[in-house]
Amino acid sequence: MKKKCSVLFVVPLVLTILLLDCGGGGGGGSTPAPNPIALKTSTIRNLQSGDTWNFSGSGTYSSDGSTVNISASGSETILSSTKQDPITSTNCLDSFLTLSLSGPSGIPASISFHGYEFQDSTGTIYECGENDGSGDIWVSAASGGYFVSSQSPMATNQSYGNSVTYTDGSTATITEHVIGTENVNTNAGYYEAYKILENATVNYNDGTSAVESNTIWFVPGLGMVKETLNVKYYTGSTITGSLTLTIVLASTSVAY
């Protein structure tokens, strides 16, 4: 699973129900194994049809002076069908993300999202476009190229990023910095992973925006194993909500 700015922007809308109807909540963890599984490669594996990563997590959402604890579960799957970028005619992988959020009363809020991605011969993953349910949008030709979602091979002190414009007029600026490696405990295993700091600003064509400061733990031979999201949502210059959410790998079809 990778960061999906448009998906996160939908979160305040669905959490309005939760803030009105419930409070409290929480999440859990697991006991780490004695020794982590060491990094086996710095090269990102080739994504394949059927690859699936399942996640669970918890966090909080605040708006209008109210804060609610939330739990989360979701998955990302590489679909068998590809999606052709109409601008460059590139065949992009279709990465389908689902995310379910709930409060202690069990009221669900579900989100689905398609991320269109291209992986080159080095393993580097680029974002071509996306669809959050409102239709396909693509990185426009005026942006000068796709932005790097995950750089391969990975290395400490590596930095990358880009500013792009999409075909619907929205813009995104994303920077990422690999600060080193760290051992990460998940329900799927205990891994040595690259730790990545990410900053992103997404400006939508309706005057709303999302500003993110996230931390990602990524295993090149496996995928993302943990992510901590910190997002503030704006209408103009007014903050309308904030989200903190930590999700960890629960299970995967990828052998490692």
C-alpha positions in Angstrom: 0.0 0.0 0.0 1.2 3.5 -0.8 0.1 7.0 0.2 -3.2 8.1 -1.4 -3.8 11.8 -0.9 -7.2 11.8 -2.6 -8.4 8.9 -0.4 -7.3 10.7 2.7 -9.2 13.8 1.7 -12.4 11.8 1.6 -11.9 10.8 5.3 -13.3 14.0 6.9 -16.5 13.5 4.9 -17.2 10.0 6.1 -16.0 10.7 9.7 -18.6 13.4 10.2 -21.0 10.5 10.8 -18.7 9.0 13.4 -18.2 12.4 15.2 -21.9 12.8 15.5 -22.7 9.3 16.7 -19.8 7.9 18.8 -16.7 8.5 20.9 -13.8 6.4 22.3 -12.1 3.5 20.7 -8.6 2.2 20.1 -6.3 -0.3 18.5 -3.9 -3.2 19.4 -0.5 -4.5 18.8 1.5 -7.7 18.9 4.7 -9.0 20.5 7.8 -8.7 18.3 9.8 -11.8 17.3 13.2 -12.1 18.9 15.1 -11.2 15.7 13.8 -9.1 12.7 13.8 -10.4 9.2 16.8 -8.6 7.7 16.6 -6.7 4.4 17.2 -9.1 1.5 17.5 -6.5 -1.2 17.4 -2.7 -1.8 15.6 -3.2 -5.2 11.8 -2.9 -5.2 10.3 -6.2 -6.4 8.3 -6.3 -9.6 4.6 -5.8 -8.8 2.5 -8.6 -10.1 -1.2 -9.1 -10.7 -2.8 -10.5 -7.6 -0.3 -9.1 -5.2 -2.3 -8.2 -2.0 -1.4 -6.5 1.2 -3.9 -6.3 4.1 -3.6 -3.7 6.9 -5.2 -2.8 10.2 -4.7 0.2 12.4 -6.1 3.0 14.6 -6.0 6.8 15.1 -8.0 9.9 15.8 -9.9 12.5 13.8 -10.6 16.0 15.1 -13.1 18.6 13.8 -15.0 21.5 15.3 -13.5 20.9 18.7 -14.5 17.2 18.8 -12.1 14.2 18.6 -13.1 10.6 17.9 -10.9 7.5 18.1 -11.1 5.4 15.0 -10.0 1.9 13.9 -9.1 1.0 10.4 -8.8 -2.0 8.1 -8.0 -2.2 4.5 -6.2 -3.8 1.6 -4.3 -3.0 -1.6 -4.4 -5.4 -4.6 -2.7 -5.2 -8.0 -5.5 -5.9 -10.4 -5.1 -8.1 -13.5 -6.3 -5.3 -15.9 -4.0 -2.4 -16.7 -5.1 1.2 -17.4 -3.7 3.2 -20.4 -2.7 6.7 -19.7 -4.5 8.7 -22.5 -1.7 11.3 -22.5 1.4 9.1 -23.0 -0.3 5.8 -24.0 1.6 4.2 -21.1 0.0 1.0 -19.8 -0.2 1.6 -16.0 -0.7 -1.0 -13.2 -4.1 -0.6 -11.5 -3.6 -0.7 -7.7 -6.9 -1.0 -6.0 -7.2 0.3 -2.4 -10.0 -0.2 0.1 -10.2 1.3 3.5 -12.9 0.9 6.2 -13.0 3.2 9.2 -15.2 2.7 12.3 -15.7 4.0 15.8 -16.6 2.1 18.9 -20.3 1.9 18.0 -19.3 0.0 14.9 -20.6 2.5 12.4 -18.6 1.8 9.2 -17.3 4.2 6.6 -15.8 2.7 3.5 -13.5 4.2 0.9 -12.2 2.7 -2.4 -9.5 4.1 -4.7 -7.6 3.2 -7.8 -4.0 4.3 -8.1 -2.5 4.0 -11.6 1.3 3.3 -11.5 4.2 2.6 -13.8 7.2 0.5 -12.7 10.4 0.8 -14.7 13.3 -1.7 -15.2 15.1 -0.4 -12.0 12.0 -1.2 -9.9 11.2 2.5 -9.3 7.4 3.2 -9.1 5.8 6.3 -10.6 2.3 7.6 -10.3 0.4 8.0 -13.6 -3.0 9.0 -12.2 -5.8 8.0 -10.0 -9.6 7.5 -9.5 -11.2 8.1 -6.1 -14.7 7.4 -7.4 -15.1 10.7 -9.3 -13.5 9.6 -12.5 -10.0 9.1 -13.8 -7.5 11.9 -13.6 -3.9 11.8 -15.0 -0.7 13.7 -14.4 -0.8 16.2 -17.2 1.8 16.6 -19.9 2.5 20.1 -18.6 4.0 18.6 -15.4 7.0 17.2 -17.3 6.6 13.7 -16.2 5.2 11.4 -13.5 6.3 11.7 -9.9 8.2 9.0 -8.1 6.1 7.1 -5.6 9.0 4.8 -4.5 12.6 5.1 -5.6 14.6 1.9 -6.4 17.1 0.8 -5.4 16.5 2.3 -2.0 19.3 3.9 0.1 19.8 5.9 3.3 19.9 9.7 2.7 18.0 9.3 -0.6 15.6 12.1 -1.5 13.1 12.5 -4.3 9.9 14.4 -5.1 8.1 16.4 -7.7 5.2 18.9 -8.2 2.6 17.9 -10.7 -0.7 19.1 -12.1 -3.5 16.7 -12.9 -6.0 16.8 -15.8 -8.8 18.1 -13.5 -6.7 21.1 -12.4 -5.7 19.9 -9.0 -2.0 19.9 -8.0 0.3 17.9 -5.7 3.7 18.5 -4.3 5.4 15.5 -2.7 8.9 15.1 -1.2 10.4 12.0 0.4 13.6 11.4 2.3 14.9 8.0 3.3 16.5 8.6 6.8 17.8 5.0 7.4 16.5 1.6 8.5 14.5 0.5 11.5 13.0 -2.7 12.8 9.2 -2.8 12.6 6.8 -5.2 14.3 3.6 -6.1 12.4 1.0 -8.9 12.7 2.6 -10.3 9.5 6.1 -10.5 10.9 9.0 -8.5 12.3 11.0 -6.7 9.6 14.0 -4.5 9.0 12.6 -1.7 6.8 13.7 1.6 5.2 12.2 4.5 7.1 10.9 7.3 4.9 9.7 10.8 5.8 7.1 12.2 3.4 5.6 15.7 3.1 2.8 16.3 0.7 0.4 19.2 -0.2 -2.6 18.5 -2.4 -4.6 21.5 -3.7 -8.0 20.5 -5.2 -9.9 22.4 -7.9 -12.7 23.3 -5.4 -10.5 25.4 -3.1 -9.9 22.6 -0.5 -6.6 21.1 0.3 -4.7 18.5 2.4 -1.3 18.9 4.0 0.4 15.7 5.1 3.5 14.8 7.2 3.8 11.1 7.1 6.3 8.3 8.0 6.5 5.2 5.9 8.4 1.9 6.6 9.1 0.1 3.4 10.7 -3.3 2.7 11.8 -3.3 -1.0 11.3 -7.1 -1.4 7.9 -7.0 0.2 6.2 -3.6 0.2 5.0 -1.1 2.8 4.8 -2.6 6.3 3.7 0.4 8.3 2.6 4.0 7.8 1.8 6.8 10.2 -0.3 9.5 8.6 -0.7 13.1 10.0 -3.0 15.1 7.8 -4.6 18.6 8.1 -7.6 19.5 5.9 -8.3 23.0 4.7 -11.0 25.0 3.0 -9.1 28.1 1.8 -6.8 28.9 4.8 -9.2 27.5 7.4 -8.4 24.1 9.0 -11.5 22.0 8.8 -10.1 18.8 10.4 -7.1 16.8 11.3 -6.3 13.1 11.1 -3.7 10.8 12.7 -3.7 7.2 11.6 -1.2 4.4 12.0 -1.7 1.3 9.8 0.4 -1.9 9.9 0.7 -4.9 7.7 -1.7 -7.7 8.8 -1.1 -10.3 6.0 0.1 -10.5 2.4 0.1 -12.8 -0.6 3.8 -11.7 -1.3 6.3 -14.3 -0.3 9.4 -12.9 1.5 
